[in-house]
Structures are given as C-alpha cells and as structure tokens.
C-alpha cells in the first residue's frame, strides 16, 4: 500500500553534495579573487599598502565576514516566528477588520510621506 519511491528528491545523493560543495568553493574563490583584484587595483596606488595574494585576500574576506556580517545564524528564527504570527493574525481577521487595518497602514504611510 505505502510503497517507498526510490526516486524521491529527498533521498541522499553524494553527487548532489559534491556539486553544492564545488559551487560553494567556486563562489568563494570568485569572491576572493574580486577582493584581491580590487585591493591590488586601488589601494597600493592610493595608500601605498602592499598588494595581496589570493590567500591573504581570502583571509581578509573571512575576517570581514566575521567582524561585520556574522554567519546569519542569529535572528532568522525570530523573523520567521514574527512573520508566522502576523500571517496567522491576518488570516483570523474578519473582512471588516482587514479593511480597517489596511486603512490605518495607508494613513501611516501617508503621514511618513508628508514627514509628520
């Protein structure tokens, strides 16, 4: 009755994993090359710093990601919880309540446009 499909898209495929690893490495190499190119094209002439090699550019990119960007682990869960909360709230409203909420948001947006 419940026959397991051997061609399921959720099944583990080593080739898919290798493909995504290769794409990630190619993207990281491209981003590193762009940082190295821009650094070597602009900064040595303007500020007199030494040119970077590929691995120094990779380290600089990683350091910037750690210091300024993080790795995106924090906050995502909260965002989706908030979104789900408001979606559920919207779906439980009556048509009159929805129209009233839309009108309030419209008034708020008009006030912001006028700079009030």
Order of alpha helices (4+ residues) and beta strands (2+ residues): alpha-alpha-alpha-alpha-alpha
